[in-house]
């Protein structure tokens, strides 16, 4: 926790291809950590979030996200990892998720298309790129950079989140190092900084609104009719307008 992050997410991955799995309740951080560590340079304790990632390889797997499962609502962040172009389109346009994961360990079996990507951006969904695989293996590094650049050509650097997917402390890098990696992915300097800061906070906020009614309730100012405006005008102004 000395690398400079103020929040981390504990990721629970469900891959339907491996075996039939059920969504269980997230593990409480208090069960894992007797006391949360202090963020470097501050007096605040680090914030630990819960995240659920579903690896979907068939359209039927998406039905679980469409259901009103009580356990799904307990997670702070919901991510989906689509394996095909059709599932990527479904994730961007219809699924109620916060993150869409991009494959970085092998060559993508499809090309990114502008309509679903723009739809996801309009819906406030973010695209996640992982950097830990690029640290482990040179081949994965090549795929990571190639797939990231393909995405940047379509999304123009918008709604990108760069995270670690680290399983060991040695795979973690500080925010400034990750932002520098973003430059290799085709991001500008400001977009790379946003990918490890403001975009991450926006994803957390999207998760909060997804769990509450705030995400679907909005107000529209109703235009007043001409008759209503005339009745509310003073008599002196009415005379001027009628003249």
C-alpha positions as CSV (number, residue, x, y, z in Angstrom):
1,X,0.0,0.0,0.0
2,X,3.0,2.3,-0.1
3,X,2.8,2.8,-3.9
4,X,0.3,5.6,-3.5
5,X,-3.2,4.2,-4.0
6,X,-6.1,5.3,-1.8
7,X,-8.5,2.5,-2.9
8,X,-8.2,-1.1,-4.1
9,X,-10.8,-3.6,-5.3
10,X,-10.8,-7.3,-4.3
11,X,-11.8,-9.1,-7.5
12,X,-14.0,-12.3,-7.5
13,X,-13.8,-13.9,-10.9
14,X,-16.4,-16.3,-12.3
15,X,-15.6,-18.2,-15.5
16,X,-18.6,-20.2,-16.6
17,X,-16.5,-22.2,-19.1
18,X,-14.5,-23.9,-16.3
19,X,-17.4,-25.2,-14.2
20,X,-20.9,-24.3,-13.0
21,X,-20.4,-21.5,-10.5
22,X,-22.7,-19.4,-8.4
23,X,-22.4,-15.9,-7.3
24,X,-21.6,-15.8,-3.6
25,X,-21.6,-12.9,-1.2
26,X,-18.4,-10.8,-1.3
27,X,-15.9,-11.3,1.5
28,X,-16.0,-8.5,3.9
29,X,-12.6,-6.6,4.1
30,X,-12.8,-6.9,7.9
31,X,-12.5,-10.6,7.6
32,X,-9.3,-10.3,5.6
33,X,-7.6,-7.4,7.3
34,X,-7.8,-6.9,11.1
35,X,-7.1,-3.2,10.5
36,X,-6.8,-1.4,7.2
37,X,-3.4,0.2,6.4
38,X,-2.9,4.0,6.2
39,X,-2.5,5.5,2.8
40,X,1.0,6.9,2.2
41,X,1.2,10.6,2.9
42,X,-2.2,10.8,4.5
43,X,-4.0,10.0,7.8
44,X,-6.8,8.1,6.0
45,X,-7.2,4.4,5.8
46,X,-7.2,2.7,2.4
47,X,-10.7,2.0,0.9
48,X,-11.3,-1.6,0.0
49,X,-14.0,-2.3,-2.6
50,X,-15.5,-5.6,-3.8
51,X,-15.6,-6.4,-7.4
52,X,-17.3,-9.2,-9.4
53,X,-15.9,-10.1,-12.9
54,X,-17.9,-12.5,-15.1
55,X,-16.1,-14.2,-18.0
56,X,-18.8,-14.8,-20.6
57,X,-18.3,-17.0,-23.6
58,X,-22.0,-17.6,-24.4
59,X,-25.0,-15.3,-24.6
60,X,-26.8,-17.4,-21.9
61,X,-24.1,-16.4,-19.4
62,X,-25.4,-12.8,-19.6
63,X,-28.8,-13.9,-18.2
64,X,-27.2,-13.9,-14.7
65,X,-26.4,-10.2,-15.0
66,X,-30.0,-9.4,-16.1
67,X,-31.4,-11.2,-13.1
68,X,-32.1,-9.4,-9.9
69,X,-29.7,-11.5,-7.8
70,X,-29.4,-10.2,-4.3
71,X,-25.7,-11.2,-4.2
72,X,-24.8,-9.2,-7.3
73,X,-26.1,-6.0,-5.7
74,X,-23.7,-6.5,-2.8
75,X,-20.6,-5.9,-5.0
76,X,-19.3,-2.4,-5.5
77,X,-18.1,-2.9,-9.1
78,X,-19.5,-5.3,-11.7
79,X,-17.2,-6.2,-14.7
80,X,-17.8,-8.4,-17.7
81,X,-15.1,-10.1,-19.8
82,X,-16.7,-10.8,-23.2
83,X,-15.0,-13.4,-25.3
84,X,-16.7,-12.8,-28.7
85,X,-17.7,-9.8,-30.8
86,X,-21.4,-10.5,-30.2
87,X,-20.9,-10.6,-26.4
88,X,-18.8,-7.5,-26.6
89,X,-21.7,-5.7,-28.4
90,X,-24.2,-7.0,-25.8
91,X,-22.0,-5.8,-22.9
92,X,-21.6,-2.4,-24.4
93,X,-25.2,-1.8,-25.3
94,X,-27.5,-3.7,-22.9
95,X,-25.8,-5.1,-19.8
96,X,-25.9,-3.2,-16.5
97,X,-22.2,-3.2,-15.7
98,X,-19.5,-0.8,-14.8
99,X,-16.5,-2.2,-16.6
100,X,-15.9,-4.1,-19.9
101,X,-12.6,-6.0,-19.7
102,X,-10.4,-6.1,-22.8
103,X,-8.4,-9.2,-23.5
104,X,-4.6,-8.5,-23.3
105,X,-3.2,-12.0,-23.2
106,X,-3.9,-13.0,-26.8
107,X,-4.8,-11.5,-30.1
108,X,-8.4,-10.3,-30.2
109,X,-10.7,-12.6,-32.3
110,X,-12.6,-9.5,-33.5
111,X,-12.3,-5.9,-34.4
112,X,-13.6,-3.1,-32.3
113,X,-16.5,-1.2,-33.9
114,X,-17.5,2.3,-33.3
115,X,-21.3,2.0,-32.6
116,X,-21.1,-0.3,-29.5
117,X,-18.0,1.5,-28.1
118,X,-19.8,4.9,-28.4
119,X,-22.9,3.4,-26.8
120,X,-20.9,2.2,-23.9
121,X,-19.3,5.6,-23.4
122,X,-22.7,7.3,-23.5
123,X,-23.9,4.8,-20.9
124,X,-21.0,5.7,-18.6
125,X,-19.3,2.3,-18.9
126,X,-15.5,2.1,-18.9
127,X,-13.1,-0.2,-20.7
128,X,-10.4,-1.9,-18.6
129,X,-6.9,-2.6,-19.7
130,X,-4.6,-4.8,-17.5
131,X,-0.8,-4.2,-17.2
132,X,0.3,-7.1,-15.0
133,X,0.3,-9.6,-18.0
134,X,2.6,-7.2,-19.9
135,X,5.1,-7.3,-17.0
136,X,5.1,-11.1,-16.8
137,X,5.7,-12.0,-20.4
138,X,7.0,-10.3,-23.6
139,X,4.4,-12.0,-25.8
140,X,1.6,-10.8,-23.6
141,X,3.2,-7.3,-23.7
142,X,3.0,-7.3,-27.4
143,X,-0.7,-8.4,-27.4
144,X,-1.5,-5.8,-24.6
145,X,-0.1,-2.9,-26.6
146,X,-1.6,-4.1,-29.9
147,X,-5.1,-4.6,-28.5
148,X,-4.9,-1.4,-26.5
149,X,-4.0,0.7,-29.6
150,X,-6.8,-1.0,-31.6
151,X,-9.3,0.2,-28.9
152,X,-7.8,3.7,-28.8
153,X,-8.4,4.1,-32.5
154,X,-12.1,3.7,-31.8
155,X,-12.7,5.3,-28.4
156,X,-10.1,8.1,-28.9
157,X,-8.8,7.6,-25.3
158,X,-12.2,8.0,-23.6
159,X,-13.4,6.0,-20.7
160,X,-10.3,3.9,-20.2
161,X,-9.3,2.4,-16.8
162,X,-5.8,0.8,-16.4
163,X,-5.6,-1.7,-13.5
164,X,-3.2,-4.4,-12.4
165,X,-5.0,-7.7,-12.0
166,X,-2.0,-8.4,-9.8
167,X,-1.9,-11.6,-7.7
168,X,1.5,-10.8,-6.1
169,X,3.0,-7.6,-4.7
170,X,5.8,-7.7,-7.2
171,X,3.3,-7.2,-10.0
172,X,2.1,-3.9,-8.7
173,X,3.3,-0.5,-10.0
174,X,2.7,3.0,-8.7
175,X,0.2,5.4,-10.4
176,X,2.8,7.4,-12.2
177,X,4.5,4.3,-13.6
178,X,1.1,3.0,-14.8
179,X,0.3,6.4,-16.4
180,X,3.6,6.1,-18.3
181,X,2.5,2.6,-19.5
182,X,-0.7,4.3,-20.8
183,X,1.5,6.3,-23.2
184,X,2.5,2.9,-24.8
185,X,-1.2,2.0,-25.1
186,X,-1.8,5.1,-27.3
187,X,-3.1,7.4,-24.6
188,X,-2.1,11.0,-24.3
189,X,-0.5,12.3,-21.1
190,X,-3.8,13.6,-19.7
191,X,-5.8,10.5,-20.8
192,X,-3.2,8.3,-19.2
193,X,-3.4,10.2,-15.9
194,X,-7.2,10.0,-16.0
195,X,-7.0,6.2,-16.6
196,X,-5.5,5.8,-13.1
197,X,-7.4,8.5,-11.2
198,X,-10.6,10.3,-12.3
199,X,-11.8,7.5,-14.5
200,X,-11.4,5.0,-11.6
201,X,-13.4,7.3,-9.3
202,X,-16.1,7.6,-12.1
203,X,-16.3,3.8,-12.3
204,X,-16.9,3.7,-8.5
205,X,-19.6,6.3,-8.8
206,X,-21.2,4.4,-11.6
207,X,-21.3,1.4,-9.4
208,X,-23.0,3.3,-6.6
209,X,-25.6,4.7,-8.9
210,X,-26.2,1.3,-10.4
211,X,-27.1,0.0,-7.0
212,X,-29.5,2.8,-6.2
213,X,-32.3,4.6,-7.9
214,X,-30.1,7.7,-8.6
215,X,-28.9,6.0,-11.7
216,X,-32.3,6.0,-13.4
217,X,-34.1,9.0,-12.0
218,X,-33.7,12.3,-13.7
219,X,-35.6,15.5,-14.0
220,X,-36.8,17.4,-17.1
221,X,-37.8,21.0,-17.0
222,X,-41.3,21.3,-18.4
223,X,-41.8,24.2,-20.7
224,X,-44.7,26.5,-19.7
225,X,-47.5,27.1,-22.0
226,X,-48.2,30.5,-23.5
227,X,-51.5,30.8,-21.6
228,X,-49.7,30.1,-18.3
229,X,-47.1,32.8,-19.0
230,X,-49.8,35.4,-19.8
231,X,-51.7,34.7,-16.6
232,X,-48.5,35.2,-14.5
233,X,-47.5,38.5,-16.2
234,X,-48.3,41.8,-14.4
235,X,-51.1,43.9,-15.8
236,X,-48.7,46.7,-17.0
237,X,-46.6,44.1,-18.9
238,X,-49.7,42.5,-20.3
239,X,-50.8,45.9,-21.7
240,X,-47.4,46.4,-23.4
241,X,-47.4,42.9,-24.9
242,X,-50.9,43.2,-26.2
243,X,-50.1,46.7,-27.7
